[in-house]
Amino acid sequence: MIGKLGLPEILLILAIALLIFGPSKLADLGKGLGEGIKNFKSAIKEGEQGPDKKS
């Protein structure tokens, strides 16, 4: 079941990712993911402020 991931499963996934990508690459992936989420949230907030003014 995909929706029922517990702590042991998440730790196993992280350990496998660490083995595949290595520590430096994994840090870069995490940074990119964080920046993507930040940009997505800011775009959502801009959309909630109202429709854009079109010239």
C-alpha positions in Angstrom: 0.0 0.0 0.0 1.6 3.2 -1.1 -0.3 5.5 1.3 0.9 3.6 4.4 4.6 4.4 4.4 6.0 4.3 8.0 9.4 5.4 9.3 11.2 2.1 8.6 10.1 2.3 4.9 11.1 5.9 4.5 14.5 5.2 6.1 15.0 2.3 3.7 14.2 4.5 0.7 16.6 7.2 1.9 19.4 4.6 2.5 18.9 3.2 -1.0 18.9 6.7 -2.5 22.1 7.5 -0.6 23.8 4.4 -2.0 22.7 5.2 -5.5 23.4 8.9 -5.7 26.0 9.5 -3.0 26.0 12.1 -0.3 26.8 15.2 -2.4 24.4 14.4 -5.2 21.6 13.6 -2.7 22.2 17.0 -1.0 21.9 18.7 -4.4 18.7 16.8 -5.1 17.2 17.9 -1.8 18.1 21.5 -2.4 16.5 21.4 -5.9 13.4 19.8 -4.5 13.1 22.5 -1.7 13.5 25.3 -4.2 10.9 23.7 -6.5 8.4 23.5 -3.6 9.1 27.1 -2.6 8.5 28.3 -6.2 5.3 26.3 -6.4 4.0 27.8 -3.2 4.8 31.3 -4.3 3.1 30.7 -7.6 0.0 29.4 -5.8 -0.1 32.5 -3.5 0.2 34.8 -6.6 -2.7 33.0 -8.2 -4.8 33.4 -5.0 -4.3 37.2 -5.0 -6.6 37.6 -8.0 -6.5 37.6 -11.7 -3.6 39.3 -13.5 -4.1 42.7 -15.0 -3.8 42.4 -18.8 -2.7 45.3 -20.8 
